[in-house]
Amino acid sequence: METVNCEILGNKVDPIEKCYNKNEIHPSVIDRYYTKRYVLDNGHKHGDYCILFHSNRICVITLAPSHPIRRYGKTVENLDFQISTSVDRLDNRVSGKSKRGAQKLDVNSALCFAKCSDGEVYKICAGVPGKLVEINENLLENPNLLVEHPETRGFVAIVLPSIPTSERFKDELMNYEQYVEAVRKREGAEK
């Protein structure tokens, strides 16, 4: 990697475009600040998730590339956050540092149901236990963000696990290499 040095001559400074290497590839914000871990659902619908762990233990829940919605580039018609007659994820109200009032989730807690144009409905789960901090309300207007921008504007939810739970899950869940190998094996077994 080539480095570029700026020259300061008296009070003159080279223009900024001469002070950096334009060809250098910088990691994305996701790659820099989050640790990606993967959850595979070995059921028939393969509800696979990518969980982005931040150093402050916040977890951003997204769909993994192998989730059928992303894998097949499905069109998502709508997302239903009404989980039961008494639980609507959009009614989650959180306050304070300890996230009082947050809905409690376990690994298999439904965050929403995604209805696709082919008639399939997918239950999207939390993947980690913790407190529901936020549901991505941008998905209400444009549910296809799940496919178009899954790790940024198309995330599903933000969950705050306890400190021990966060560390344990980060260690136990699959990293990218393990995930790729597990998906390859699963696809081989399906043939």
MARGU-43330 format. One record per residue (C-alpha): chain; x, z, y. Coordinates in nm, 3 decimals, padded with zeros to 5 digits, m for minus. Layout:
A/X/Z/Y
...
REM end
This chain:
A/00.000/00.000/00.000
A/00.141/m00.105/00.332
A/00.131/00.144/00.617
A/00.116/00.046/00.979
A/00.277/00.257/01.251
A/00.164/00.256/01.609
A/00.420/00.244/01.884
A/00.377/00.464/02.185
A/00.582/00.325/02.471
A/00.572/00.548/02.774
A/00.201/00.578/02.844
A/00.112/00.259/02.656
A/m00.047/00.274/02.311
A/m00.091/m00.027/02.087
A/m00.454/m00.140/02.045
A/m00.627/00.036/01.755
A/m00.661/m00.285/01.554
A/m00.281/m00.296/01.530
A/m00.259/00.068/01.418
A/m00.412/00.040/01.072
A/m00.394/m00.184/00.769
A/m00.710/m00.396/00.764
A/m00.656/m00.483/00.397
A/m00.654/m00.122/00.278
A/m00.962/m00.029/00.076
A/m01.102/00.311/00.164
A/m01.321/00.511/m00.073
A/m01.687/00.544/00.017
A/m01.829/00.871/00.145
A/m01.986/00.924/m00.198
A/m01.653/00.874/m00.374
A/m01.467/01.095/m00.126
A/m01.698/01.395/m00.106
A/m01.900/01.402/m00.426
A/m01.820/01.443/m00.794
A/m02.038/01.215/m01.007
A/m02.177/01.352/m01.331
A/m02.422/01.188/m01.569
A/m02.716/01.301/m01.780
A/m02.838/01.077/m02.061
A/m03.186/01.105/m02.205
A/m03.158/00.982/m02.559
A/m03.535/00.941/m02.583
A/m03.696/00.599/m02.604
A/m03.713/00.540/m02.227
A/m03.357/00.646/m02.141
A/m03.425/00.839/m01.823
A/m03.057/00.855/m01.729
A/m02.948/01.029/m01.409
A/m02.642/01.046/m01.191
A/m02.597/01.381/m01.021
A/m02.370/01.391/m00.718
A/m02.210/01.736/m00.688
A/m02.084/01.827/m00.339
A/m01.824/02.099/m00.287
A/m02.092/02.312/m00.116
A/m02.278/02.297/m00.455
A/m02.560/02.077/m00.325
A/m02.663/01.827/m00.594
A/m02.805/01.488/m00.502
A/m03.022/01.349/m00.783
A/m03.006/00.971/m00.832
A/m03.080/00.720/m01.107
A/m02.783/00.621/m01.324
A/m02.702/00.250/m01.363
A/m02.836/00.268/m01.720
A/m03.179/00.401/m01.617
A/m03.429/00.123/m01.704
A/m03.546/00.096/m01.344
A/m03.192/00.011/m01.230
A/m03.068/m00.156/m01.546
A/m03.346/m00.415/m01.545
A/m03.387/m00.432/m01.167
A/m03.752/m00.332/m01.192
A/m03.981/m00.333/m00.892
A/m04.111/00.016/m00.817
A/m04.467/00.002/m00.685
A/m04.501/00.368/m00.597
A/m04.377/00.719/m00.658
A/m04.614/01.004/m00.731
A/m04.480/01.346/m00.637
A/m04.799/01.524/m00.753
A/m04.658/01.674/m01.072
A/m04.968/01.869/m01.174
A/m05.293/01.984/m01.018
A/m05.107/02.277/m00.862
A/m04.760/02.129/m00.792
A/m04.685/01.861/m00.534
A/m04.313/01.818/m00.466
A/m04.391/01.695/m00.115
A/m04.537/02.040/m00.035
A/m04.195/02.201/m00.087
A/m04.120/02.413/00.222
A/m03.775/02.566/00.246
A/m03.640/02.806/00.505
A/m03.324/03.001/00.565
A/m02.982/03.015/00.411
A/m03.115/03.131/00.073
A/m03.374/02.847/00.069
A/m03.676/03.078/00.061
A/m03.995/02.911/m00.052
A/m03.816/02.638/m00.246
A/m03.974/02.523/m00.569
A/m03.770/02.631/m00.871
A/m03.662/02.359/m01.111
A/m03.511/02.346/m01.456
A/m03.328/02.054/m01.615
A/m03.647/01.883/m01.735
A/m03.865/01.960/m01.432
A/m04.034/01.644/m01.308
A/m03.950/01.545/m00.952
A/m04.185/01.247/m00.950
A/m04.334/00.965/m01.154
A/m04.223/00.608/m01.077
A/m04.477/00.334/m01.146
A/m04.321/m00.010/m01.186
A/m04.483/m00.352/m01.144
A/m04.463/m00.411/m01.522
A/m04.697/m00.114/m01.576
A/m04.428/00.125/m01.702
A/m04.430/00.477/m01.561
A/m04.108/00.679/m01.565
A/m04.086/01.055/m01.527
A/m03.785/01.132/m01.306
A/m03.644/01.478/m01.379
A/m03.413/01.713/m01.191
A/m03.126/01.704/m01.441
A/m02.995/02.040/m01.315
A/m03.168/02.375/m01.265
A/m03.195/02.512/m00.914
A/m03.402/02.520/m00.598
A/m03.559/02.202/m00.463
A/m03.417/02.161/m00.114
A/m03.554/01.820/m00.026
A/m03.745/01.522/m00.162
A/m03.638/01.186/m00.019
A/m03.948/01.092/00.179
A/m03.799/00.747/00.256
A/m03.907/00.657/m00.098
A/m04.272/00.689/00.005
A/m04.240/00.387/00.236
A/m03.991/00.194/00.025
A/m03.979/00.306/m00.340
A/m03.742/00.019/m00.424
A/m03.462/00.208/m00.252
A/m03.425/00.363/m00.599
A/m03.285/00.027/m00.711
A/m03.148/m00.115/m00.385
A/m02.949/00.189/m00.264
A/m02.960/00.447/m00.545
A/m02.673/00.671/m00.433
A/m02.742/00.665/m00.061
A/m03.083/00.597/00.096
A/m03.249/00.580/m00.249
A/m03.162/00.926/m00.381
A/m03.456/01.112/m00.533
A/m03.398/01.473/m00.433
A/m03.151/01.738/m00.329
A/m03.125/02.045/m00.552
A/m02.931/02.367/m00.491
A/m02.819/02.532/m00.816
A/m02.673/02.882/m00.825
A/m02.293/02.898/m00.798
A/m02.230/02.970/m01.171
A/m02.484/02.705/m01.276
A/m02.331/02.445/m01.046
A/m01.981/02.496/m01.185
A/m02.101/02.509/m01.546
A/m02.305/02.189/m01.517
A/m02.029/02.006/m01.333
A/m01.795/02.092/m01.621
A/m02.046/02.021/m01.901
A/m02.201/01.695/m01.783
A/m02.035/01.361/m01.848
A/m01.783/01.208/m01.610
A/m01.790/00.831/m01.553
A/m01.564/00.739/m01.846
A/m01.762/00.957/m02.089
A/m02.087/00.814/m01.955
A/m01.975/00.452/m02.002
A/m01.865/00.528/m02.359
A/m02.193/00.710/m02.441
A/m02.403/00.421/m02.305
A/m02.192/00.170/m02.501
A/m02.243/00.370/m02.824
A/m02.615/00.409/m02.761
A/m02.657/00.037/m02.700
A/m02.460/m00.038/m03.017
A/m02.687/00.191/m03.217
A/m02.999/00.020/m03.076
A/m02.896/m00.322/m03.209
REM end
